[in-house]
Amino acid sequence: MSGPVVADLTEGQLLARVFPELPTGTATDLGPGDDAAVVKASDGRVVVSTDVLVEGRHFRRDWCTGQDVGWRAAVQNMADVAAMGARPTALVVGLVAPDDLPVDWVVDLARGMSLACAPHGVGVVGGDLSGGEQVVVAVTVMGDLEGRPPVLRSGARPGDVVAHAGVRGRSAAGLEVLGQGLDRHAWRRVVSAYLRPSCPLGAGVRAATAGATAMMDVSDGLLTDARRMAVASGVVIDLKAPEKVFTEDVQVLAAVASATGGRVGDWLLTGGEDHGLLACFPPGRVAPGFTVVGEVREGMPLVLVEGEVRPGSGGWDHFGAGSQERR
């Protein structure tokens, strides 16, 4: 990438390049340029979440463009708000940039965030810049419950059905393709799912409106996140065999598994970063866009698959001894 690097510009000059790329958002009263932004909160409550992407751990610049990283940073944060049954309204972004980081990469980062946010009326309303040894993107998202109670992961009750909205396993398959150095264009469907995941953001509001009892973003793998919901709710979650319910994903993943030696079932159960939504509903009240994938039963908190415990926890853990670097 040619052109100036971050060290060639002052902070003000760099911000002058970035600000025009950022979406204003429909809930923004005052955007970037002052000491703080002003965002409307018609509900009187604000849903807030923060996530961090660290170069070398969450992304690699030889795999991801600035637009890819901007998109991923925005979507994974908006997914957390959607999982509470809220509508995302605004992001603030902290960026740590090495001196040799191309300015065009930073501008592309802003463009990627805009591409992810603008269709949903979400503004990127401010943040902070700092120098450092590696790229770090820290995003805080705000959301509006619009008068609804938040949907917690602790609300699942025996007799509920468990349902999922979004895709499963595709991001993990894309990571495998990149990790093995295969032709990314030949497998662009799964590589794109890794580089620019697509969360069904509107499904969160639909679930809350339909009476979802519990919900969360599936970012670290279906087994891992279903277990978190089971523990928080004090219930057993019994999932159907994933190959039976995620049939469209199986069709996409089968050829990738053949080429990489990967296992479709593992990607479906433990693959992370698809950012689908896992929710529980009273019977007969499943929201549109959700597919029933299991049921909630009484018992000591755990997750089963077709009534059996699957060995190993699977999924992503930042600090667990068995965690793998997410790149």
Residue, then its C-alpha position, 0 to 999 in steps of 0.5 A: m500500500s503506497g502513500p503516506v504512513v501515520a508518522d507522516l501526519t499529525e493527529g489532526q491531519l489524520l482525523a481530517r482524512v478519517f472523519p469524512e468516511l464515518p456515518t453520522g447515524t440517525a440517533t446522533d445529535l453531535g458527532p465527532g469533533d468536540d470533546a464528546a459526542v451526543v447520542k439520543a437515548s429515547d428509552g432513557r436507558v443505554v445498552v453498552s458493550t466494548d470489544v477489542l481487536v488486536e493485530g496478530r491475535h484477532f486479525r492479520r493485515d496480510w489477510c485482512t484489508g483495513q475495510d475488513v477489519g473495520w467491518r468486523a470490529a463494527v459487526q461484532n459489537m453491534a451483534d452484542v447489542a442486538a443480542m440484548g434485544a436492542r437497536p444499535t445506535a452509535l459506535v466510538v472507536g479507539l485506534v492504536a496505530p504503529d508509525d509505519l501503518p499506511v494512512d490509506w489503511v486507516v481510512d479504509l478502516a473507517r470506510g469498512m465501519s461505514l459500510a457495516c453501520a450505515p445501512h442500520g442507521v448507526g453512527v461512528v461518533g468519536g473515539d481516540l487515536s494513539g501510537g503503539e507497537q501494533v494495531v489495536v481497534a477498540v470499539t464501544v457500541m451503544g444501543d436503544l431498547e426502545g421501551r423493551p426490557p433487555v433480553l438476558r442470557s439468564g432467562a431460559r426456562p425448562g420447556d422453552v425451545v432453543a433457536h438460532a438466526g444466522v449462519r454457522g461454521r462459515s467463518a471457521a471454515g474461512l479461517e481454515v482456508l486462509g490458514q492453509g494458504l489455499d486460493r481465497h478466491a476459490w473459497r470466497r464464500v467462506v473466506s468472506a464470512y470470516l473477513r466480513p461476518s454478517c450478523p442478522l441484527g434485526a433478528g434481535v429486535r424481532a426476538a425481543t418483540a416475540g417474547a424471547t426469554a434468553m438470547m446471546d451472540v454466538s461469537d465463540g462457538l455454539l457449544t461454548d455460548a450455549r453452555r454460558m446460557a445454560v449456566a446463567s439460566g441454571v438449565v440443561i440445553d439439549l441441541k439437535a445434531p447440527e447437521k440436521v438443522f444447519t442444512e444450508d451451511v452443511q452444503v457450503l461447508a462440505a466441499v471446504a472440508s474435503a479440500t482442507g481436511g476439516r470437519v463440518g460438525d466441528w465447524l458447526l458446533t465450535g466455530g466462532e465469529d459467525h455472530g449468529l443469535l442464539a435465543c430461547f422462546p416459549p413454544g409456538r412463539v419463535a420469531p421469524g428468521f430463527t430456526v429451532v435447534g434444541e430445547v431447554r430442560e431441567g437439570m444441572p447446567l450443561v449442554l447436550v447434543e442429541g441427549e449426549v455430552r460432547p467431549g471437549s469444550g470447543g470454541w474460543d477462549h482468550f486465556g484458556a490453555g487450549s485456546q487457539e490464536r484467532r487470526 
